Amino acid sequence: MSVFMITGATGKLAPPIIDLLATRGDRILLTSRNKAKLDGLAERYGKVGEVETAEADALDPISINRAADTAVARFGRLDGLIHLVGGFAVGPLFRTEPAAYEELWRSNFLSAVIATHAVLPHLGEGGRLVYFATPLATEPLPAFSAYGAAKAALLTWMRSIAHEVKRKDVHANAVVMTIADTEDVRAARPHLDFDHTISPELVAPVVGFLTSEAADGLYGSCVPVLNKFEFSSALAGPPPGRGGPPGPGGPGGPPPGIVT
């Protein structure tokens, strides 16, 4: 049994993660600055001594430090942080104001720094820190400059601190994922190829792995959970099986060894 604090617990990624951790017997403190949604989580998951909630803002050091202290007070210790706080925006450079860059930097990067500062003094050997990033942090696309840069800062920071915290056997790692497949995303962006999105239910087992002894060898790792997401280029032609000149292994043709 371990004790974890989940920041941003009212987000769409959280429910399957909460279910997985609670089912395996972990104790969890769910935090969010959205009190109404947090009350909903308390009603759905709350159980004294097992899954509890605390209102906290990951961008407010006083607030999030109080939450970390609350976790220790309620459960006797704190073993890790699962940081789900983040923001998203897309748009071309000339239509993206500097304020948007600052907001994404604060929500995606600075929130992780502040939350980690809060939990780290409480972690003993085997502690776990889990963050969330995007493939756009290392392979950015047009119009994702603000979001990609903020997540790139997060990944660089995570890989740096991993060298520091591993000296006390604390594991800092990141899940690198594409857009989460949620009802809200499907309603807002019905044109997407949802094979390139990822279900929150597929993310949860990876978080379970990174917060378990099975990941004892991982320090500063970026674990990709991308479903069928891929970068494409007009130079390469369409993917195999999606049109173009036929022929085994050729652009648009079936993979080698597949007869159609």
C-alpha positions in Angstrom: 0.0 0.0 0.0 1.3 3.4 -1.0 0.0 7.0 -0.5 -0.3 9.3 -3.5 -1.5 12.9 -4.0 -3.2 13.5 -7.3 -3.2 17.2 -8.4 -5.7 18.2 -11.1 -7.9 15.2 -10.0 -11.1 16.7 -11.5 -9.7 16.3 -15.0 -10.8 13.7 -17.6 -7.7 11.5 -17.1 -8.2 11.0 -13.4 -11.1 8.6 -13.0 -9.5 5.4 -14.3 -6.3 6.3 -12.5 -8.2 6.7 -9.2 -10.0 3.4 -9.8 -6.8 1.5 -10.5 -4.9 2.9 -7.5 -7.8 2.4 -5.1 -8.5 -1.1 -6.3 -4.9 -2.2 -5.6 -5.2 -0.8 -2.1 -3.4 2.5 -2.4 -4.4 5.6 -0.3 -5.1 8.7 -2.3 -5.6 12.4 -1.7 -7.4 14.0 -4.6 -6.8 17.7 -5.0 -8.2 20.4 -7.3 -9.0 24.2 -7.2 -12.4 23.4 -8.5 -14.4 22.9 -5.3 -17.7 21.9 -7.0 -16.1 19.1 -9.1 -14.0 18.1 -6.1 -17.2 17.6 -4.1 -18.4 15.4 -6.9 -15.2 13.3 -6.6 -15.7 13.1 -2.8 -19.2 11.8 -3.3 -18.1 9.2 -6.0 -14.8 8.0 -4.5 -14.6 9.4 -1.0 -13.9 7.0 1.9 -12.2 8.1 5.1 -8.7 6.7 5.4 -8.7 5.5 1.8 -9.6 8.1 -0.7 -10.0 11.7 0.5 -10.1 15.2 -1.1 -8.5 18.5 -0.4 -9.1 21.8 -2.2 -5.8 23.1 -3.4 -4.3 25.2 -6.3 -1.1 23.7 -7.7 0.1 27.2 -8.7 -0.2 28.4 -5.1 2.7 27.2 -2.9 0.9 27.8 0.3 -2.2 25.9 -0.8 -0.4 22.9 -2.3 2.0 22.6 0.6 -1.0 22.5 2.9 -2.4 19.7 0.8 0.8 17.7 1.0 0.8 18.1 4.8 -2.9 17.0 4.8 -2.0 13.8 3.0 0.6 13.0 5.6 -1.8 13.9 8.5 -4.6 11.7 7.1 -2.6 8.7 5.9 0.5 8.8 7.9 2.9 9.3 5.0 3.2 10.4 1.4 4.8 8.2 -1.3 4.3 10.1 -4.5 2.7 12.7 -6.8 0.6 12.1 -9.9 0.5 15.6 -11.5 -2.5 15.9 -13.8 -2.6 19.7 -13.9 -2.1 21.2 -17.4 -3.6 23.5 -20.0 -3.9 23.4 -23.8 -4.2 25.9 -26.6 -3.4 25.9 -30.3 -3.0 28.7 -32.8 -0.6 30.3 -35.2 2.1 32.5 -33.8 0.7 35.8 -35.1 -2.6 35.1 -33.3 -1.1 33.8 -30.1 -0.5 36.6 -27.6 2.4 36.5 -25.1 -0.2 36.1 -22.3 -1.2 32.7 -23.8 2.4 31.5 -23.7 2.7 32.6 -20.0 -0.6 30.8 -19.1 0.5 27.6 -20.7 3.9 27.8 -19.1 2.3 28.3 -15.7 -0.2 25.5 -16.0 2.0 22.9 -17.7 5.4 23.6 -16.2 5.3 25.9 -13.1 2.5 24.0 -11.5 4.6 20.8 -11.6 7.6 22.6 -10.0 5.4 24.0 -7.2 3.6 20.7 -6.5 6.9 18.8 -6.5 8.4 21.2 -4.1 5.5 20.5 -1.8 5.7 16.7 -1.8 9.4 16.1 -2.1 10.3 16.7 1.6 7.8 14.0 2.5 9.0 11.3 0.2 11.2 8.4 1.3 13.0 5.8 -0.6 10.9 4.5 -3.5 9.0 7.7 -3.9 7.2 8.3 -7.3 6.7 11.4 -9.3 4.6 11.1 -12.5 4.1 13.9 -15.0 2.4 14.1 -18.4 3.8 15.4 -21.6 3.2 15.2 -25.4 5.2 14.1 -28.4 4.9 17.7 -29.6 7.5 18.6 -26.9 10.2 17.0 -29.0 8.6 17.0 -32.5 6.5 20.2 -32.6 4.0 20.9 -35.3 2.8 24.3 -36.7 0.4 26.2 -34.4 1.5 24.3 -31.3 4.4 26.5 -30.4 3.0 27.7 -27.0 1.8 24.3 -25.9 4.8 22.4 -27.2 7.3 24.8 -25.6 5.6 24.6 -22.2 5.6 20.8 -22.3 9.2 20.8 -23.6 10.2 22.8 -20.5 8.4 20.2 -18.3 10.2 17.3 -19.9 13.7 19.0 -19.7 13.0 19.9 -16.1 11.8 16.4 -15.2 14.8 14.7 -16.7 17.1 17.1 -14.9 15.6 16.7 -11.4 15.4 12.9 -11.9 19.2 12.9 -11.5 18.9 14.8 -8.2 16.0 12.9 -6.6 17.2 9.5 -7.5 20.0 10.0 -4.9 17.3 9.4 -2.3 15.7 6.7 -4.6 12.8 8.8 -5.8 11.7 8.0 -9.3 10.7 10.9 -11.6 9.2 9.9 -14.9 6.7 11.1 -17.5 3.9 9.7 -19.6 4.1 11.1 -23.1 0.6 10.9 -24.6 -1.4 12.3 -27.5 -4.9 13.9 -27.1 -7.1 12.0 -24.6 -10.2 10.5 -26.2 -13.0 12.0 -24.2 -16.6 12.9 -24.8 -15.7 16.6 -24.7 -12.9 16.2 -27.3 -15.2 14.2 -29.6 -17.9 16.9 -29.3 -15.5 19.8 -29.9 -13.3 18.1 -32.6 -15.4 15.5 -34.5 -13.1 15.7 -37.5 -10.2 14.1 -35.6 -8.8 10.6 -36.5 -9.6 9.1 -33.1 -7.1 6.2 -33.8 -4.5 9.0 -33.0 -6.0 9.8 -29.6 -5.7 7.7 -26.5 -8.3 6.5 -24.1 -7.8 7.5 -20.4 -8.4 3.8 -19.6 -5.2 3.0 -21.5 -3.2 5.6 -19.7 -4.1 4.4 -16.2 -2.2 1.1 -16.4 0.9 3.0 -17.4 0.5 5.2 -14.3 0.0 2.1 -12.3 3.3 0.7 -13.6 5.2 3.9 -13.0 3.9 4.0 -9.4 4.9 0.4 -8.7 8.0 -1.6 -8.0 7.9 -2.8 -11.6 9.3 0.6 -12.5 12.2 0.5 -10.0 14.7 0.8 -12.9 13.2 3.9 -14.4 14.6 7.4 -13.5 13.9 10.3 -15.9 12.1 8.1 -18.4 9.5 9.3 -21.0 7.0 6.5 -21.6 5.0 6.9 -24.8 1.3 6.1 -24.8 0.3 7.2 -28.3 -2.2 4.6 -29.7 -1.8 4.9 -33.5 -0.6 8.5 -33.5 2.2 9.1 -36.1 3.9 12.1 -37.8 3.5 12.1 -41.5 5.1 13.9 -44.5 4.2 14.4 -48.1 7.7 13.1 -49.0 6.9 9.7 -47.6 3.5 9.3 -49.2 0.5 7.8 -47.4 0.9 5.1 -44.8 0.8 1.4 -45.9 -2.7 0.4 -46.8 -4.0 4.0 -47.2 -3.8 4.4 -50.9 -0.9 5.3 -53.3 1.2 3.0 -55.4 0.7 -0.7 -54.6 3.3 -3.3 -53.9 4.5 -5.1 -50.7 6.0 -2.6 -48.4 5.6 0.3 -50.8 3.8 3.5 -50.0 0.1 2.8 -49.8 0.6 -0.9 -50.3 0.3 -3.7 -47.7 3.2 -4.5 -45.4 5.7 -7.1 -46.6 4.3 -10.6 -46.5 0.7 -9.5 -46.6 -1.2 -10.7 -49.6 -4.3 -8.7 -50.6 
